[in-house]
């Protein structure tokens, strides 16, 4: 159970850092550039902050443990969808380029196995 909770905390930190630090506080403008590339520059700042607040909400949802199976499924869908779009439209702006997809896959496998394998043990 300690491993499960530790991974949940680390998972929530990923959402918090990406939402608050990277997007809401705009400490890594690359995120805003990616949104501008995909959605257009007119509202990129506002949309990026909105995405950031949603990521903070995801952090809170992970920490609460409410409907954790649903939470993990929603995370997986979001991460896969987001990374597929970025892969196609903005891979040159990603931290590791097209290799970002491998990190996303690793993250998805980690949260899936934590919820559906580790938690059950």
ZADO-1210 file (C-alpha; in nm, 4 decimals, padded with zeros to 6 digits):
<atoms>
<atom x="00.0000" y="00.0000" z="00.0000" code="UNK" pos="1"/>
<atom x="00.2935" y="00.2347" z="00.0599" code="UNK" pos="2"/>
<atom x="00.4099" y="00.1919" z="-00.3009" code="UNK" pos="3"/>
<atom x="00.0591" y="00.2652" z="-00.4271" code="UNK" pos="4"/>
<atom x="00.0270" y="00.5851" z="-00.2231" code="UNK" pos="5"/>
<atom x="00.3785" y="00.6993" z="-00.3136" code="UNK" pos="6"/>
<atom x="00.3088" y="00.6626" z="-00.6851" code="UNK" pos="7"/>
<atom x="-00.0236" y="00.8467" z="-00.6420" code="UNK" pos="8"/>
<atom x="00.1588" y="01.1354" z="-00.4741" code="UNK" pos="9"/>
<atom x="00.4236" y="01.1474" z="-00.7474" code="UNK" pos="10"/>
<atom x="00.1488" y="01.1318" z="-01.0104" code="UNK" pos="11"/>
<atom x="-00.0323" y="01.4255" z="-00.8501" code="UNK" pos="12"/>
<atom x="00.2930" y="01.6234" z="-00.8387" code="UNK" pos="13"/>
<atom x="00.3321" y="01.5748" z="-01.2162" code="UNK" pos="14"/>
<atom x="-00.0131" y="01.7282" z="-01.2718" code="UNK" pos="15"/>
<atom x="00.0515" y="02.0083" z="-01.0204" code="UNK" pos="16"/>
<atom x="00.3900" y="02.1092" z="-01.1633" code="UNK" pos="17"/>
<atom x="00.2659" y="02.0999" z="-01.5223" code="UNK" pos="18"/>
<atom x="-00.0543" y="02.2836" z="-01.4347" code="UNK" pos="19"/>
<atom x="00.0625" y="02.5465" z="-01.1869" code="UNK" pos="20"/>
<atom x="00.4293" y="02.6061" z="-01.2590" code="UNK" pos="21"/>
<atom x="00.4418" y="02.5427" z="-01.6333" code="UNK" pos="22"/>
<atom x="00.1032" y="02.6737" z="-01.7456" code="UNK" pos="23"/>
<atom x="-00.0719" y="02.8977" z="-01.4917" code="UNK" pos="24"/>
<atom x="00.2480" y="03.0763" z="-01.3873" code="UNK" pos="25"/>
<atom x="00.3809" y="03.0472" z="-01.7467" code="UNK" pos="26"/>
<atom x="00.7291" y="02.9470" z="-01.6262" code="UNK" pos="27"/>
<atom x="00.7830" y="02.7322" z="-01.9368" code="UNK" pos="28"/>
<atom x="00.6461" y="02.9323" z="-02.2319" code="UNK" pos="29"/>
<atom x="00.6925" y="02.6263" z="-02.4541" code="UNK" pos="30"/>
<atom x="00.3528" y="02.5046" z="-02.3298" code="UNK" pos="31"/>
<atom x="00.1881" y="02.8267" z="-02.4507" code="UNK" pos="32"/>
<atom x="00.3673" y="02.7930" z="-02.7849" code="UNK" pos="33"/>
<atom x="00.2321" y="02.4398" z="-02.8248" code="UNK" pos="34"/>
<atom x="-00.1228" y="02.5588" z="-02.7543" code="UNK" pos="35"/>
<atom x="-00.0731" y="02.8477" z="-02.9997" code="UNK" pos="36"/>
<atom x="00.0443" y="02.6083" z="-03.2683" code="UNK" pos="37"/>
<atom x="-00.2566" y="02.3798" z="-03.2213" code="UNK" pos="38"/>
<atom x="-00.5364" y="02.6259" z="-03.1343" code="UNK" pos="39"/>
<atom x="-00.4019" y="02.9506" z="-03.2808" code="UNK" pos="40"/>
<atom x="-00.2187" y="03.2379" z="-03.1112" code="UNK" pos="41"/>
<atom x="-00.5163" y="03.4646" z="-03.0320" code="UNK" pos="42"/>
<atom x="-00.6206" y="03.2911" z="-02.7102" code="UNK" pos="43"/>
<atom x="-00.3161" y="03.0718" z="-02.6464" code="UNK" pos="44"/>
<atom x="-00.2340" y="03.2387" z="-02.3140" code="UNK" pos="45"/>
<atom x="-00.5880" y="03.2081" z="-02.1822" code="UNK" pos="46"/>
<atom x="-00.6308" y="02.8498" z="-02.3069" code="UNK" pos="47"/>
<atom x="-00.2951" y="02.7486" z="-02.1595" code="UNK" pos="48"/>
<atom x="-00.3946" y="02.8869" z="-01.8197" code="UNK" pos="49"/>
<atom x="-00.7307" y="02.7087" z="-01.8460" code="UNK" pos="50"/>
<atom x="-00.5553" y="02.3803" z="-01.9209" code="UNK" pos="51"/>
<atom x="-00.3269" y="02.4517" z="-01.6260" code="UNK" pos="52"/>
<atom x="-00.6218" y="02.4945" z="-01.3893" code="UNK" pos="53"/>
<atom x="-00.7700" y="02.1679" z="-01.5174" code="UNK" pos="54"/>
<atom x="-00.4374" y="01.9967" z="-01.4488" code="UNK" pos="55"/>
<atom x="-00.4415" y="02.1354" z="-01.0942" code="UNK" pos="56"/>
<atom x="-00.7927" y="01.9936" z="-01.0583" code="UNK" pos="57"/>
<atom x="-00.6583" y="01.6568" z="-01.1781" code="UNK" pos="58"/>
<atom x="-00.3890" y="01.6770" z="-00.9101" code="UNK" pos="59"/>
<atom x="-00.6560" y="01.7282" z="-00.6456" code="UNK" pos="60"/>
<atom x="-00.8657" y="01.4430" z="-00.7862" code="UNK" pos="61"/>
<atom x="-00.5658" y="01.2068" z="-00.7753" code="UNK" pos="62"/>
<atom x="-00.4856" y="01.3044" z="-00.4144" code="UNK" pos="63"/>
<atom x="-00.8438" y="01.2568" z="-00.2938" code="UNK" pos="64"/>
<atom x="-00.8624" y="00.9029" z="-00.4304" code="UNK" pos="65"/>
<atom x="-01.2277" y="00.9558" z="-00.5215" code="UNK" pos="66"/>
<atom x="-01.3357" y="00.7187" z="-00.8015" code="UNK" pos="67"/>
<atom x="-00.9724" y="00.6222" z="-00.8537" code="UNK" pos="68"/>
<atom x="-01.0426" y="00.3711" z="-01.1338" code="UNK" pos="69"/>
<atom x="-01.2312" y="00.6366" z="-01.3309" code="UNK" pos="70"/>
<atom x="-00.9598" y="00.8892" z="-01.2520" code="UNK" pos="71"/>
<atom x="-00.6879" y="00.6679" z="-01.3984" code="UNK" pos="72"/>
<atom x="-00.8933" y="00.5991" z="-01.7113" code="UNK" pos="73"/>
<atom x="-00.9528" y="00.9734" z="-01.7591" code="UNK" pos="74"/>
<atom x="-00.5814" y="01.0427" z="-01.7094" code="UNK" pos="75"/>
<atom x="-00.4859" y="00.7805" z="-01.9663" code="UNK" pos="76"/>
<atom x="-00.7303" y="00.9183" z="-02.2238" code="UNK" pos="77"/>
<atom x="-00.6107" y="01.2757" z="-02.1653" code="UNK" pos="78"/>
<atom x="-00.2400" y="01.1897" z="-02.1791" code="UNK" pos="79"/>
<atom x="-00.2786" y="00.9781" z="-02.4940" code="UNK" pos="80"/>
<atom x="-00.4979" y="01.2339" z="-02.6711" code="UNK" pos="81"/>
<atom x="-00.2785" y="01.5293" z="-02.5732" code="UNK" pos="82"/>
<atom x="00.0415" y="01.3535" z="-02.6756" code="UNK" pos="83"/>
<atom x="-00.1030" y="01.2345" z="-03.0068" code="UNK" pos="84"/>
<atom x="-00.2028" y="01.5900" z="-03.0985" code="UNK" pos="85"/>
<atom x="00.1337" y="01.7298" z="-02.9891" code="UNK" pos="86"/>
<atom x="00.3169" y="01.4535" z="-03.1756" code="UNK" pos="87"/>
<atom x="00.1428" y="01.5461" z="-03.4998" code="UNK" pos="88"/>
<atom x="00.1275" y="01.9264" z="-03.4738" code="UNK" pos="89"/>
<atom x="00.4057" y="02.0409" z="-03.2415" code="UNK" pos="90"/>
<atom x="00.6676" y="01.7696" z="-03.1936" code="UNK" pos="91"/>
<atom x="00.9444" y="02.0230" z="-03.2590" code="UNK" pos="92"/>
<atom x="00.8303" y="02.2175" z="-02.9495" code="UNK" pos="93"/>
<atom x="00.8244" y="01.9181" z="-02.7146" code="UNK" pos="94"/>
<atom x="01.0988" y="01.8789" z="-02.4546" code="UNK" pos="95"/>
<atom x="01.2173" y="01.5485" z="-02.6050" code="UNK" pos="96"/>
<atom x="01.0626" y="01.5870" z="-02.9494" code="UNK" pos="97"/>
<atom x="00.8893" y="01.2757" z="-03.0786" code="UNK" pos="98"/>
<atom x="01.0500" y="01.0749" z="-02.7962" code="UNK" pos="99"/>
<atom x="00.7989" y="01.2495" z="-02.5687" code="UNK" pos="100"/>
<atom x="00.5570" y="00.9777" z="-02.6772" code="UNK" pos="101"/>
<atom x="00.7731" y="00.7179" z="-02.5006" code="UNK" pos="102"/>
<atom x="00.7692" y="00.9167" z="-02.1763" code="UNK" pos="103"/>
<atom x="00.3918" y="00.9515" z="-02.2064" code="UNK" pos="104"/>
<atom x="00.3617" y="00.5767" z="-02.2602" code="UNK" pos="105"/>
<atom x="00.5770" y="00.5167" z="-01.9520" code="UNK" pos="106"/>
<atom x="00.3581" y="00.7495" z="-01.7464" code="UNK" pos="107"/>
<atom x="00.0412" y="00.5773" z="-01.8696" code="UNK" pos="108"/>
<atom x="00.1810" y="00.2319" z="-01.7903" code="UNK" pos="109"/>
<atom x="00.2886" y="00.3486" z="-01.4442" code="UNK" pos="110"/>
<atom x="-00.0497" y="00.4912" z="-01.3443" code="UNK" pos="111"/>
<atom x="-00.2358" y="00.1965" z="-01.5003" code="UNK" pos="112"/>
<atom x="-00.0262" y="-00.0655" z="-01.3226" code="UNK" pos="113"/>
<atom x="-00.0382" y="00.1286" z="-00.9959" code="UNK" pos="114"/>
<atom x="-00.4183" y="00.1378" z="-00.9978" code="UNK" pos="115"/>
<atom x="-00.5063" y="-00.1967" z="-01.1495" code="UNK" pos="116"/>
<atom x="-00.2174" y="-00.4164" z="-01.0332" code="UNK" pos="117"/>
<atom x="-00.0325" y="-00.2673" z="-00.7350" code="UNK" pos="118"/>
<atom x="-00.3471" y="-00.1464" z="-00.5541" code="UNK" pos="119"/>
<atom x="-00.5022" y="-00.4916" z="-00.5726" code="UNK" pos="120"/>
<atom x="-00.1951" y="-00.6698" z="-00.4280" code="UNK" pos="121"/>
</atoms>
